[in-house]
Amino acid sequence: MEIKPIRVGLLNDYIGDVLSRDGILSNVRVIGEIANLTEHSTGHSYFSLKDEDSTIKCFFSKFSKEDMKLSLEEGKSVIVEGNISVFKRGGYYSINVKSVEIEGLGDVNRQFELTKKKLMEEGLFDSIYKRDLPEFPNKIAVVTSPTGAAIEDILRTLSERNKAVDILIFPVLVQGKKAPEDIVFAIDFINENLSDEIDLIIVGRGGGSAEDLWAFNDENVARSIFNSKIPIISAVGHEIDVTIADMVADYRAATPTAAAVVAVPSKGNLLAILNQFRKRADDYFENYMDRGRYRLCVLREKVGGLSPENALKRGYGAILDEKRNLITSIENVKKDDLISVLMKDGELLVEIKQIKIK
């Protein structure tokens, strides 16, 4: 029996239909290395996934990429998930990619959750351990990479807000296997040697993939932050990136720039605060002077009431002996003594003729 020929397009349609109905090929997870990566102007990505034996083409639409936190890089070993489809025009099959993760990232995520659970149960995230940030720090330590956007953003923002604050930079690795050790050493060194000088520590880095930020999920880094005697602001990546360092720090800033904003008040805010203090001082001084003037008036009236002149005006007299000493008792005089009686409008000279005792 002669087989009836069919058109190429029909054959590719049939193959595509067979592949789409295959239970295994409709949802595959494939490990390989990214090669021939092309980022199209439409936002779609095209690349090959290869190992030592073979290669398969991959298509990753911009819509599937929207929630992806990692960046595609040539030579990176990844796990792609998707379905096998046929590209009719080219006559080849490829993986229609739904998601991409770094090879081994599943283990990494599990480690993240284990570390998070362990530290949470120990209470390292509890708010009762969060220290208040200093309102007016004089000296700030910045633990981050000496290169890159993060340190530039921090220094620029701190300078714009308050040039009077001293900044000490402690350069460390912020990604890679040695990064956690570097970060821990810097934090511990500051606490052991500079705790009397440093008022605040900023620990962080700029954005990156989950793999790039992993040092800030390290348990030793978290414990070093928790044990710090100096308040710490964690500023890792972007707002959507949340690390264990963020959870244990005294304050979590969304970005390095945000950390600098939180760390110091702006010159404008300081001037406003100073003006408030000045007004309070002026008001206090004015109230103090008013109270003083009132007390002075009261004392003047009291003193005036005790004045001999006022007593004389009220009809009283003052009796003086010959030496002009005030006589307050008949025991101070005797018969025939000459005494003076002061009145409001003059003085009487009197000779004592008789003394009567009560």
CORHUSUL-V330769 format. One record per pair of residues at least 6 apart in sequence whose ideal C-beta (glycine too) atoms are under 6 Angstrom apart, sorted by the first residue. I is the first residue (numbers start at 1). GAP is how many residues later the second one is. Records with the same first field share a line. If there is no record, write none. Layout:
# CORHUSUL-V330769
I = GAP + GAP
This chain:
# CORHUSUL-V330769
12 = 74 + 76 + 79
15 = 71
16 = 70
19 = 6 + 65
25 = 59
26 = 57
29 = 50 + 52
30 = 50
31 = 48 + 72
32 = 17 + 18 + 19
33 = 17 + 44
34 = 13 + 40 + 42
35 = 13 + 15
36 = 11 + 12
37 = 10 + 35 + 37
38 = 8
39 = 6
43 = 19
44 = 17 + 18
45 = 15 + 27
47 = 11
48 = 7 + 9
49 = 7 + 9
57 = 37
58 = 36 + 37 + 39
59 = 35 + 37
60 = 37
64 = 34
69 = 141
70 = 139
71 = 138
77 = 26
78 = 22 + 24 + 25
79 = 22 + 24
80 = 15 + 17 + 20
81 = 17 + 18
82 = 13 + 14 + 15 + 16
83 = 13
84 = 9
85 = 11
86 = 7
102 = 109
112 = 105
115 = 104
116 = 128
119 = 103
124 = 102 + 124
125 = 122
130 = 120
131 = 100 + 119
133 = 98 + 118
134 = 65 + 66
137 = 62 + 63
138 = 61
139 = 27 + 58 + 59 + 60
140 = 27 + 60 + 123
141 = 27 + 29 + 49 + 57 + 60
142 = 12 + 27 + 60
143 = 27 + 29 + 43 + 60
144 = 6 + 7 + 60 + 61
145 = 29
146 = 25
148 = 58
149 = 57
150 = 55 + 56 + 106
153 = 103 + 104
154 = 102 + 106
157 = 100 + 103
158 = 102
161 = 103 + 105
162 = 102 + 105
165 = 99
170 = 16
172 = 10 + 11 + 14
173 = 6 + 9
174 = 31
175 = 37 + 40
179 = 36
180 = 35 + 38 + 40 + 41
183 = 38
184 = 36 + 37 + 40
187 = 37 + 41
188 = 36
190 = 8
191 = 37 + 38
195 = 34
198 = 32
200 = 31 + 63
201 = 29 + 31
202 = 31 + 57
203 = 29 + 31
204 = 31 + 32 + 52
205 = 31
207 = 30 + 31
213 = 23 + 24 + 28 + 30
216 = 20 + 27 + 29
217 = 26 + 27
221 = 24
222 = 22 + 26
225 = 7 + 20 + 23 + 24
226 = 22
231 = 19
232 = 17 + 18
233 = 18 + 20 + 26
234 = 11 + 12 + 15 + 18
235 = 18 + 21 + 24
236 = 7
239 = 15
246 = 6
253 = 6 + 9
308 = 10
312 = 32
313 = 31
317 = 24 + 25 + 26
318 = 24
319 = 8 + 20 + 22
320 = 20
321 = 6 + 18
322 = 16
330 = 25
333 = 19
335 = 17
337 = 15
338 = 13
339 = 11
340 = 7 + 9
341 = 7 + 9
